[in-house]
């Protein structure tokens, strides 16, 4: 009795199957990498958001103390000693001794563009990843819409009204905007810059 003939795969069939498998694997790898990049980007952005909020909260909490003078001894311009687009200086009588002195009572926030840092009295609050810091100054709101900000210089910011340097005591709100780049060291997953803003009401100014 003759053995039955047994058929196998030809070389062409094996090559075709291998090629199809490689195509499928390449598609899966591409999809997986795209998904990983999206997830890593979202994580990086979330970390940057938390980071920006932490820095802004520190800045805004101190700005709210502007003009606190229980004994009124060091009040000159409502606690604002200088103000610009990317810098703000204030003073207040934290310990109620009638004087304003020291790092706890005389405070200057600024943007160090060379090192990409937000600074407080020269000390960095960021890790060299801040790309922009902006302050906007507003008078008291007397209607349902936010008033135009004071002009820091002619036409700056856009739509401004009044002169900031002549109205320090009338500043009621200060909006601080900060832009940072995520701190991830992986160039594929750094994500886009994050910009957030917080507003400080100057509770020691007139209402």
Secondary structure, 3 states (H helix, E strand, C coil): CCCCCCCCCCHHHHHHHHHHHHHHHHHHHHHHHHHHHHHHHHHHHHHHHHHHHHHHHHHHHHHCCCCCCCCCCCCCCCCEEEECCCEEEEECCCCCCCCCCCCCCEEEEEEECCCCEEEECCEECCCCCEEEEEEEEECCCCCCCCCCECECECCECCCCCCEHHHCHHHCCEEEEEEEECCCCCCHHHCCCCEEEEEEEECCCCCC
